[in-house]
Amino acid sequence: MRYSYQRRTCAIPRAKMFPKGTKRKFSDSREEPVAGGEDVNQSSLAAVRMLSSYSLQRQSLLDMSLIKLQLCHMLVEPNLCRSVLIANTVRQIQEEMTQDGTWQIMTQALSAANAAAQCSADRLVATEVLCRQTEAAQGEQVPKPFPVVGSEGCPAKEVLEEEAAAAEVGMTMSTVSPQAPTSYLPGTFGMDPCWEEEETGEDDDDEEEEEDSEECGSGSEGEERERDSLVEDTRTAEQVFGTFEIKNPAPSPDPALEELFSDVDASYYDLDTVLTGMQSVPKMGPYDLLESLSSHGPSPLSSSTSCRSDLNELDHIMEIIVGS
Amino acid sequence: MEAVSCRCYQFNLLLVMLFVTADIISTVEFNHSGELLATGDKGGRVVIFQQELESKNQPQCRGEYNVYSTFQSHEPEFDYLKSLEIEEKINKIRWLPQKNAAQFLLSTNDKTIKLWKISERDKRPEGYNLKEEDGRYRDPTTVTTLRVPVFQPMDLMVEASPRRVFANAHTYHINSISVNSDCETYLSADDLRINLWNLEITDRSFNIVDIKPVNMEELTEVITAAEFHPNQCNTFVYSSSKGTIRLCDMRASALCDQHSKLFEEPEDPSNRSFFSEIISSISDVKFSHSGRYMMTRDYLSVKIWDLNMESRPVETYQVHEYLRSKLCSLYENDCIFDKFECCWNGNDSVVMTGSYNNFFRMFDRGYRQDVTLEASRESSKPRSVLKPRKVCTGGKRKKDEISVDSLDFNKKILHTAWHPQDNIIAVATTNNLYIFQDKL
């Protein structure tokens, strides 16, 4: 079953996207001078139209950027520079949307919509490990500032937490304390000293709390699990923030990548072509992507039992190694 | 009559050689004399070309290069801890100045730097007492006389052997290596750190720059390129993804996190967009041969900086300004993240960089003239002068102009190199290497 993600952009010539000039504010439309008579309607209509098209463009850029961050190379470590630049772009958009007030509107709409929906097994999944960890540390409300990338060797849960924080600047989320994954320390095995920074995540007082009970995983994670299940928990944020070249100009693509994305076309909004490992993924609305980035309470795995057993195995291995 | 050195660069280039490579070319570099040209590719191979000496003195044939040596520098590796492949793609090659008969170069992939020795063998010893010519051992009892082995000429053999392997010093992907003018040390830079090595010592390196934040969540800027000053062995620069260049003096402190100079141009508010930061990210930084200037390449322009002035560049050249209105599409297809390199000519009067559609651009700094040329088989008939190209940015398209919408963004020239002394240039398209020379 394929679901299409509605393209949110209007038919605006690309050349006109993101016009030069200073950032618009919501209030601009209200400040349009009243010319009188029909002209008033025309000019304010035009202003509203321009403003909404700008908003749509901005939204589509945000969506595009989030997808780019989510999808990652199967085998090769993604480009950190690219990830940082995309994440900075997302942050910029979010800051502007927060100033405009559109961010709050959007998140309220999201939480209203999702409160009604059930967290079904078909949704984007979390790793079993991830859920176990969130159980352990639940109750701690530690919203984090918007992070770009996790450290090398950080477990998937941390990765997704950070993505969630990335997606929800100014919003609330019940994140998991970063102290939770102390049992997962691939960094201690040699190369990566980065996971020394295990102090508790920032308490950002500016961020509110939000209850969101959605799944805590990303589709691409689940998909990769199908293929390379032992990879899961050692995936770094960099891998998740990796690159997916939609219209990949490289002449000789990685065959594994090709196989993975063989049915992806130029419409990057076709999320399902990416999530081929999933079964009957429901149609995703525009903001579901943001939702899917949050990591929250436990939710059931959706995929096959082989996946589950592999995760158990990984768990077992980790326990042995860590000696816990 | 003006002297040749004062004249505007003529931009009359002839195609002399065209090599088709097996894999995508990922780096191109002339050695210090220009006699050798090294290329690295995505498959981890290095191919070295040598200038034909017989034709070196003939004006029209200076650009004739032939394959001199080919070797596998890096192999793909697998990082078991992270379950990730380490690509064998050669990111950079840098030659060491020649000290003896052999040539040395450094080649690096994402994680490991190797020092290769390339040496010629054109003689071999013959006349052993205990061995036959084919290597079989002689029965000692048949030896009746003794002779001294002598060297006899043989067909030239070029051997490449790895002399040093500098590994395990980089957590992130290496983007630059640069040999110091002292010829004893070199630096290697990854996304967040720069290390200083001694060419003789492989098990130790000194970290001289570390911009990794304590909390990785706060990471917003990475190192994109680094280079040693050509004359001052204590000075190096590194560029960032936010469009800044930092000049550091290693005498100031062991860890050069504090820069001596910060070069940054204030943003033009009228051009502000969500892509401003991305296009300001510097993809390459190169000192001039004189050491007085440095050049940086960002997505749309080339900037020349005077090392004595940090506030803004002294010269700015637009490479393909017509792409500014296409940034959203280029973001969508990831082209906006392409890392173009740039280079100086031998006397720092002309700079060159690549673009899309197999175009490359040259800017004469003195006369403020520039040209767009194309490296393609269709447009490059051997020995005929390259015709300048023009991109039509709007309105009526003239004959021979190319409209922006028909540019091929899959054909990009990321790597170019200029002979250190002569007007010979090497231009790499995806898997073709073009060598052009000046028409005299």
HADDOCK unambig.tbl for C-alpha pairs under 7 A between the chains (distance, minus, plus):
assign (segid A and resid 14 and name CA) (segid B and resid 326 and name CA) 6.77 0.50 0.50
assign (segid A and resid 15 and name CA) (segid B and resid 325 and name CA) 5.07 0.50 0.50
assign (segid A and resid 15 and name CA) (segid B and resid 326 and name CA) 5.62 0.50 0.50
assign (segid A and resid 18 and name CA) (segid B and resid 273 and name CA) 6.63 0.50 0.50
assign (segid A and resid 20 and name CA) (segid B and resid 270 and name CA) 6.40 0.50 0.50
assign (segid A and resid 20 and name CA) (segid B and resid 271 and name CA) 5.62 0.50 0.50
assign (segid A and resid 20 and name CA) (segid B and resid 272 and name CA) 6.22 0.50 0.50
assign (segid A and resid 20 and name CA) (segid B and resid 273 and name CA) 6.41 0.50 0.50
assign (segid A and resid 21 and name CA) (segid B and resid 270 and name CA) 5.40 0.50 0.50
assign (segid A and resid 21 and name CA) (segid B and resid 271 and name CA) 6.59 0.50 0.50
assign (segid A and resid 21 and name CA) (segid B and resid 272 and name CA) 6.31 0.50 0.50
assign (segid A and resid 22 and name CA) (segid B and resid 272 and name CA) 6.90 0.50 0.50
assign (segid A and resid 75 and name CA) (segid B and resid 84 and name CA) 5.21 0.50 0.50
assign (segid A and resid 75 and name CA) (segid B and resid 85 and name CA) 5.60 0.50 0.50
assign (segid A and resid 76 and name CA) (segid B and resid 84 and name CA) 5.32 0.50 0.50
assign (segid A and resid 76 and name CA) (segid B and resid 85 and name CA) 4.95 0.50 0.50
assign (segid A and resid 76 and name CA) (segid B and resid 86 and name CA) 6.53 0.50 0.50
assign (segid A and resid 77 and name CA) (segid B and resid 84 and name CA) 6.16 0.50 0.50
assign (segid A and resid 81 and name CA) (segid B and resid 222 and name CA) 6.11 0.50 0.50
assign (segid A and resid 82 and name CA) (segid B and resid 337 and name CA) 6.62 0.50 0.50
assign (segid A and resid 84 and name CA) (segid B and resid 220 and name CA) 5.91 0.50 0.50
assign (segid A and resid 84 and name CA) (segid B and resid 221 and name CA) 6.87 0.50 0.50
assign (segid A and resid 85 and name CA) (segid B and resid 278 and name CA) 6.01 0.50 0.50
assign (segid A and resid 88 and name CA) (segid B and resid 220 and name CA) 6.64 0.50 0.50
assign (segid A and resid 89 and name CA) (segid B and resid 274 and name CA) 6.37 0.50 0.50
assign (segid A and resid 146 and name CA) (segid B and resid 217 and name CA) 6.80 0.50 0.50
assign (segid A and resid 147 and name CA) (segid B and resid 217 and name CA) 3.67 0.50 0.50
assign (segid A and resid 147 and name CA) (segid B and resid 218 and name CA) 5.76 0.50 0.50
assign (segid A and resid 148 and name CA) (segid B and resid 217 and name CA) 5.22 0.50 0.50
assign (segid A and resid 148 and name CA) (segid B and resid 218 and name CA) 6.69 0.50 0.50
assign (segid A and resid 148 and name CA) (segid B and resid 219 and name CA) 6.00 0.50 0.50
assign (segid A and resid 148 and name CA) (segid B and resid 220 and name CA) 6.95 0.50 0.50
assign (segid A and resid 149 and name CA) (segid B and resid 216 and name CA) 6.19 0.50 0.50
assign (segid A and resid 149 and name CA) (segid B and resid 217 and name CA) 5.74 0.50 0.50
assign (segid A and resid 150 and name CA) (segid B and resid 216 and name CA) 5.70 0.50 0.50
assign (segid A and resid 150 and name CA) (segid B and resid 217 and name CA) 6.23 0.50 0.50
assign (segid A and resid 151 and name CA) (segid B and resid 216 and name CA) 5.98 0.50 0.50
assign (segid A and resid 153 and name CA) (segid B and resid 82 and name CA) 6.63 0.50 0.50
assign (segid A and resid 192 and name CA) (segid B and resid 171 and name CA) 6.77 0.50 0.50
assign (segid A and resid 197 and name CA) (segid B and resid 214 and name CA) 6.54 0.50 0.50
assign (segid A and resid 197 and name CA) (segid B and resid 215 and name CA) 6.31 0.50 0.50
assign (segid A and resid 231 and name CA) (segid B and resid 83 and name CA) 5.95 0.50 0.50
assign (segid A and resid 234 and name CA) (segid B and resid 82 and name CA) 5.80 0.50 0.50
assign (segid A and resid 235 and name CA) (segid B and resid 82 and name CA) 6.78 0.50 0.50
assign (segid A and resid 245 and name CA) (segid B and resid 333 and name CA) 6.36 0.50 0.50
assign (segid A and resid 245 and name CA) (segid B and resid 334 and name CA) 6.13 0.50 0.50
assign (segid A and resid 246 and name CA) (segid B and resid 333 and name CA) 5.74 0.50 0.50
assign (segid A and resid 247 and name CA) (segid B and resid 333 and name CA) 5.07 0.50 0.50
assign (segid A and resid 248 and name CA) (segid B and resid 333 and name CA) 6.76 0.50 0.50
assign (segid A and resid 249 and name CA) (segid B and resid 410 and name CA) 4.84 0.50 0.50
assign (segid A and resid 250 and name CA) (segid B and resid 410 and name CA) 7.00 0.50 0.50
